[in-house]
Amino acid sequence: MSIASQHPDKVKQLDALFWSEGNKFQGLPLDASVSARVAAPRPSLSAGKTDFAWSGTITGTPNGDAPSVLDASFTYRAGIVIRRPARMVCW
């Protein structure tokens, strides 16, 4: 016998709480469209651009500044200057 069948009143209470909290914290509606929403185009500073150049130390690129690589062919080119003495670690 399941715990839910032993305590139907508690199940109803928790169900009501779930929907109440979902509304309160704007977690509704629940749906299965996550993949469609993730792949949907969003406003971007990089929309329509085909060439991107960064210089200096890059620790991260905000999503709005980076090119979309979803369903796209791309090439990376990098100019590297190695000063002597140099210590490098390659994986």
Backbone hydrogen bonds, N-H to C=O, Kabsch-Sander energy under -0.5 kcal/mol:
donor,donor_aa,acceptor,acceptor_aa,energy
6,Q,2,S,-1.2
7,H,3,I,-1.4
11,V,7,H,-1.8
12,K,8,P,-2.2
13,Q,9,D,-2.2
14,L,10,K,-2.8
15,D,11,V,-2.4
16,A,12,K,-2.3
17,L,13,Q,-2.2
18,F,14,L,-2.5
19,W,15,D,-2.0
20,S,16,A,-2.3
21,E,17,L,-2.9
22,G,18,F,-2.2
23,N,19,W,-2.1
24,K,20,S,-2.4
25,F,21,E,-2.5
26,Q,23,N,-1.2
27,G,22,G,-3.4
28,L,22,G,-0.6
37,R,33,S,-2.3
38,V,34,V,-2.4
39,A,35,S,-1.9
40,A,36,A,-1.0
45,L,64,G,-0.9
46,S,64,G,-0.9
47,A,44,S,-0.9
49,K,46,S,-2.0
59,T,57,T,-0.6
65,D,62,P,-1.9
66,A,62,P,-1.0
66,A,63,N,-0.5
72,A,69,V,-1.1
80,I,78,A,-0.6
82,I,80,I,-0.5
83,R,81,V,-0.6
88,M,86,A,-0.5
